Amino acid sequence: MTPQHPTIGGLLRSLRARKGWTLKQMSEHAGIPLSTLSKVEHDRLTLTYDKLLQLAQRLQLRMSELFAEDADQVEPAVTARRSIGRIEDAIRVTTPNYDYFYLCPELRRKRMIPVLTRVRAKTIEEFGELVHHSGEEYIHVLEGRMEVHTEFYDPMVLEAGQSVYIDSNMGHAYIAAEGCDEVVLLGVCSSSDEHLMESLLTLHGDESATRQHGTRHLAAPKATVRKASRRKTTARAKP
């Protein structure tokens, strides 16, 4: 079988990993919007030659260095890790239609991202554009009724105790079904992308993402969410 050639997204992701930068830091150094950079890294968008030239110049690299693969670097396998998923330790992202609780945030380079979500959006118009990201995901309804919208299938309603498993590259959206004010979901997103957590956080745009302390359960009153940069969140993570 002929080996796959690296994509621009894969090469940029490797370059960022070698420098130890977050997506936000790469965006600041390269002068490319964070949302654009995220799409490029996931091969949903490409860059023109002019943009690649700008990128190389901003990073003070030759074009050949920009596309150099770090094939000789072998990272040690991560073994024997454990993390307890407590709501009070979660990274919480609050939007008008959702509360997201990203669990086990201290583990870096996770290939599975567990997230509890409280959904208030009741229409696809409230939700906005369908979401795409790398990998696959499993969504289990804990409370309420969920309406699932996907790019290639008709909408469907899932009751509490039911679940869905989808390809996350396919456009998708989850909303509260008719007659349901809120739905609580447990999701697990999985990908070979070691920076999946950062990529998921960029889907929320400029919404706040911070660690919430004292939030004991999903039904607890909302805490005030203050603006916190993802760079600070990453800095607190443990290997």
KEMISE-456329 format. One record per residue (C-alpha): residue in three letters; x, y, z. Coordinates in nm, 3 decimals, padded with zeros to 5 digits. Layout:
// KEMISE-456329
KOLVEX type       X       Y       Z
KOLVEX  ALA       X       Y       Z
...
***
This chain:
// KEMISE-456329
KOLVEX type       X       Y       Z
KOLVEX  MET  00.000  00.000  00.000
KOLVEX  THR  00.132  00.345 -00.093
KOLVEX  PRO  00.190  00.554  00.220
KOLVEX  GLN -00.027  00.863  00.255
KOLVEX  HIS  00.140  01.195  00.191
KOLVEX  PRO  00.121  01.436  00.484
KOLVEX  THR -00.141  01.710  00.454
KOLVEX  ILE -00.080  02.078  00.522
KOLVEX  GLY -00.294  02.041  00.834
KOLVEX  GLY -00.090  01.748  00.962
KOLVEX  LEU  00.238  01.929  00.896
KOLVEX  LEU  00.122  02.243  01.076
KOLVEX  ARG  00.000  02.033  01.367
KOLVEX  SER  00.340  01.861  01.387
KOLVEX  LEU  00.518  02.196  01.370
KOLVEX  ARG  00.304  02.330  01.653
KOLVEX  ALA  00.370  02.018  01.861
KOLVEX  ARG  00.746  02.052  01.811
KOLVEX  LYS  00.731  02.409  01.938
KOLVEX  GLY  00.502  02.316  02.227
KOLVEX  TRP  00.246  02.581  02.131
KOLVEX  THR -00.129  02.582  02.183
KOLVEX  LEU -00.355  02.670  01.890
KOLVEX  LYS -00.394  03.018  02.039
KOLVEX  GLN -00.017  03.067  02.060
KOLVEX  MET  00.031  02.940  01.704
KOLVEX  SER -00.239  03.179  01.586
KOLVEX  GLU -00.067  03.472  01.756
KOLVEX  HIS  00.275  03.385  01.613
KOLVEX  ALA  00.147  03.310  01.262
KOLVEX  GLY -00.102  03.594  01.229
KOLVEX  ILE -00.374  03.349  01.124
KOLVEX  PRO -00.715  03.353  01.301
KOLVEX  LEU -00.751  03.070  01.553
KOLVEX  SER -01.068  02.935  01.391
KOLVEX  THR -00.899  02.926  01.048
KOLVEX  LEU -00.592  02.753  01.190
KOLVEX  SER -00.808  02.489  01.359
KOLVEX  LYS -00.988  02.413  01.030
KOLVEX  VAL -00.655  02.387  00.845
KOLVEX  GLU -00.517  02.144  01.104
KOLVEX  HIS -00.823  01.923  01.061
KOLVEX  ASP -00.796  01.934  00.681
KOLVEX  ARG -01.127  02.119  00.638
KOLVEX  LEU -00.950  02.421  00.491
KOLVEX  THR -00.622  02.480  00.308
KOLVEX  LEU -00.389  02.778  00.277
KOLVEX  THR -00.289  02.961 -00.038
KOLVEX  TYR  00.078  02.997 -00.128
KOLVEX  ASP  00.070  03.360 -00.014
KOLVEX  LYS -00.062  03.254  00.329
KOLVEX  LEU  00.199  02.979  00.357
KOLVEX  LEU  00.469  03.231  00.269
KOLVEX  GLN  00.333  03.470  00.531
KOLVEX  LEU  00.332  03.186  00.783
KOLVEX  ALA  00.694  03.095  00.711
KOLVEX  GLN  00.802  03.459  00.735
KOLVEX  ARG  00.618  03.520  01.062
KOLVEX  LEU  00.775  03.208  01.213
KOLVEX  GLN  01.115  03.298  01.064
KOLVEX  LEU  01.139  02.967  00.879
KOLVEX  ARG  01.227  02.864  00.526
KOLVEX  MET  00.945  02.697  00.337
KOLVEX  SER  01.141  02.370  00.348
KOLVEX  GLU  01.160  02.393  00.727
KOLVEX  LEU  00.790  02.465  00.747
KOLVEX  PHE  00.714  02.132  00.583
KOLVEX  ALA  00.986  01.925  00.747
KOLVEX  GLU  00.852  01.608  00.911
KOLVEX  ASP  00.993  01.514  01.250
KOLVEX  ALA  01.004  01.145  01.166
KOLVEX  ASP  01.292  01.054  01.397
KOLVEX  GLN  01.123  01.176  01.714
KOLVEX  VAL  00.953  00.892  01.899
KOLVEX  GLU  00.747  00.990  02.198
KOLVEX  PRO  00.730  00.750  02.492
KOLVEX  ALA  00.407  00.560  02.540
KOLVEX  VAL  00.177  00.693  02.811
KOLVEX  THR  00.081  00.418  03.056
KOLVEX  ALA -00.079  00.367  03.398
KOLVEX  ARG -00.269  00.696  03.397
KOLVEX  ARG -00.579  00.756  03.607
KOLVEX  SER -00.805  01.054  03.667
KOLVEX  ILE -01.122  01.092  03.872
KOLVEX  GLY -01.390  01.289  03.686
KOLVEX  ARG -01.529  01.538  03.938
KOLVEX  ILE -01.762  01.815  03.824
KOLVEX  GLU -01.594  02.067  04.052
KOLVEX  ASP -01.261  02.006  03.874
KOLVEX  ALA -01.406  02.022  03.522
KOLVEX  ILE -01.335  02.290  03.265
KOLVEX  ARG -01.673  02.457  03.228
KOLVEX  VAL -01.785  02.640  02.916
KOLVEX  THR -02.113  02.830  02.937
KOLVEX  THR -02.304  02.951  02.633
KOLVEX  PRO -02.664  03.075  02.602
KOLVEX  ASN -02.780  02.731  02.489
KOLVEX  TYR -02.533  02.493  02.659
KOLVEX  ASP -02.327  02.423  02.970
KOLVEX  TYR -02.026  02.200  02.893
KOLVEX  PHE -01.826  02.026  03.167
KOLVEX  TYR -01.499  01.885  03.028
KOLVEX  LEU -01.393  01.616  03.275
KOLVEX  CYS -01.045  01.495  03.379
KOLVEX  PRO -00.877  01.812  03.248
KOLVEX  GLU -00.542  01.747  03.419
KOLVEX  LEU -00.456  01.467  03.175
KOLVEX  ARG -00.277  01.591  02.864
KOLVEX  ARG -00.268  01.421  02.523
KOLVEX  LYS -00.596  01.243  02.589
KOLVEX  ARG -00.743  01.048  02.299
KOLVEX  MET -01.083  01.035  02.467
KOLVEX  ILE -01.253  01.352  02.594
KOLVEX  PRO -01.538  01.292  02.843
KOLVEX  VAL -01.787  01.576  02.866
KOLVEX  LEU -02.115  01.630  03.050
KOLVEX  THR -02.348  01.870  02.870
KOLVEX  ARG -02.666  02.049  02.971
KOLVEX  VAL -02.856  02.141  02.653
KOLVEX  ARG -03.111  02.424  02.643
KOLVEX  ALA -03.126  02.487  02.266
KOLVEX  LYS -03.466  02.376  02.137
KOLVEX  THR -03.430  02.451  01.765
KOLVEX  ILE -03.156  02.406  01.509
KOLVEX  GLU -03.171  02.782  01.453
KOLVEX  GLU -03.076  02.839  01.817
KOLVEX  PHE -02.791  02.589  01.783
KOLVEX  GLY -02.646  02.746  01.469
KOLVEX  GLU -02.427  02.572  01.209
KOLVEX  LEU -02.367  02.200  01.240
KOLVEX  VAL -02.042  02.115  01.419
KOLVEX  HIS -01.754  01.921  01.256
KOLVEX  HIS -01.438  01.797  01.428
KOLVEX  SER -01.199  01.504  01.403
KOLVEX  GLY -01.267  01.155  01.539
KOLVEX  GLU -01.581  00.982  01.660
KOLVEX  GLU -01.815  01.037  01.952
KOLVEX  TYR -02.062  00.852  02.172
KOLVEX  ILE -02.350  01.045  02.329
KOLVEX  HIS -02.571  00.896  02.604
KOLVEX  VAL -02.890  01.069  02.722
KOLVEX  LEU -02.896  01.090  03.103
KOLVEX  GLU -03.201  01.313  03.149
KOLVEX  GLY -03.470  01.446  02.917
KOLVEX  ARG -03.514  01.384  02.544
KOLVEX  MET -03.257  01.471  02.277
KOLVEX  GLU -03.311  01.550  01.910
KOLVEX  VAL -03.011  01.450  01.697
KOLVEX  HIS -02.938  01.635  01.373
KOLVEX  THR -02.667  01.509  01.138
KOLVEX  GLU -02.545  01.603  00.793
KOLVEX  PHE -02.648  01.284  00.613
KOLVEX  TYR -02.939  01.144  00.817
KOLVEX  ASP -03.291  01.251  00.910
KOLVEX  PRO -03.332  01.398  01.261
KOLVEX  MET -03.415  01.148  01.535
KOLVEX  VAL -03.526  01.168  01.899
KOLVEX  LEU -03.353  00.973  02.178
KOLVEX  GLU -03.505  00.915  02.522
KOLVEX  ALA -03.319  00.893  02.855
KOLVEX  GLY -03.107  00.577  02.854
KOLVEX  GLN -03.063  00.576  02.476
KOLVEX  SER -02.747  00.675  02.289
KOLVEX  VAL -02.591  00.746  01.951
KOLVEX  TYR -02.241  00.685  01.808
KOLVEX  ILE -02.135  00.900  01.513
KOLVEX  ASP -01.842  01.005  01.295
KOLVEX  SER -01.760  01.351  01.431
KOLVEX  ASN -01.635  01.473  01.091
KOLVEX  MET -02.000  01.458  00.984
KOLVEX  GLY -02.187  01.776  01.069
KOLVEX  HIS -02.394  01.725  01.384
KOLVEX  ALA -02.602  01.905  01.647
KOLVEX  TYR -02.787  01.801  01.963
KOLVEX  ILE -03.091  01.993  02.087
KOLVEX  ALA -03.366  01.943  02.345
KOLVEX  ALA -03.660  01.759  02.184
KOLVEX  GLU -04.011  01.904  02.169
KOLVEX  GLY -04.168  01.932  02.513
KOLVEX  CYS -03.831  01.911  02.692
KOLVEX  ASP -03.680  02.221  02.852
KOLVEX  GLU -03.334  02.074  02.909
KOLVEX  VAL -03.149  01.753  02.831
KOLVEX  VAL -02.838  01.625  03.012
KOLVEX  LEU -02.590  01.424  02.807
KOLVEX  LEU -02.276  01.225  02.872
KOLVEX  GLY -02.046  01.233  02.571
KOLVEX  VAL -01.712  01.074  02.490
KOLVEX  CYS -01.517  01.218  02.196
KOLVEX  SER -01.228  01.013  02.063
KOLVEX  SER -00.959  01.089  01.806
KOLVEX  SER -00.598  01.010  01.717
KOLVEX  ASP -00.543  01.388  01.737
KOLVEX  GLU -00.356  01.446  02.064
KOLVEX  HIS -00.477  01.805  02.063
KOLVEX  LEU -00.846  01.709  02.046
KOLVEX  MET -00.927  01.897  02.368
KOLVEX  GLU -00.796  02.227  02.228
KOLVEX  SER -00.983  02.168  01.905
KOLVEX  LEU -01.312  02.109  02.088
KOLVEX  LEU -01.269  02.425  02.293
KOLVEX  THR -01.221  02.631  01.976
KOLVEX  LEU -01.567  02.521  01.861
KOLVEX  HIS -01.714  02.747  02.130
KOLVEX  GLY -01.561  03.056  01.972
KOLVEX  ASP -01.499  03.334  02.224
KOLVEX  GLU -01.713  03.180  02.501
KOLVEX  SER -01.557  03.157  02.847
KOLVEX  ALA -01.369  02.843  02.948
KOLVEX  THR -01.258  02.814  03.308
KOLVEX  ARG -01.228  02.572  03.598
KOLVEX  GLN -01.531  02.600  03.824
KOLVEX  HIS -01.486  02.517  04.193
KOLVEX  GLY -01.769  02.443  04.430
KOLVEX  THR -02.003  02.318  04.155
KOLVEX  ARG -02.119  01.998  04.316
KOLVEX  HIS -02.364  01.866  04.059
KOLVEX  LEU -02.528  01.962  03.734
KOLVEX  ALA -02.836  02.101  03.903
KOLVEX  ALA -02.631  02.345  04.113
KOLVEX  PRO -02.686  02.720  04.060
KOLVEX  LYS -02.470  02.868  03.789
KOLVEX  ALA -02.144  03.015  03.909
KOLVEX  THR -02.015  03.337  03.762
KOLVEX  VAL -01.791  03.245  03.472
KOLVEX  ARG -01.494  03.474  03.426
KOLVEX  LYS -01.289  03.500  03.109
KOLVEX  ALA -00.984  03.271  03.121
KOLVEX  SER -00.739  03.210  02.840
KOLVEX  ARG -00.684  02.857  02.715
KOLVEX  ARG -00.312  02.918  02.754
KOLVEX  LYS -00.359  02.934  03.132
KOLVEX  THR -00.573  02.621  03.128
KOLVEX  THR -00.304  02.432  02.938
KOLVEX  ALA -00.032  02.554  03.173
KOLVEX  ARG -00.208  02.395  03.469
KOLVEX  ALA -00.239  02.057  03.307
KOLVEX  LYS -00.029  01.765  03.429
KOLVEX  PRO  00.147  01.508  03.209
***
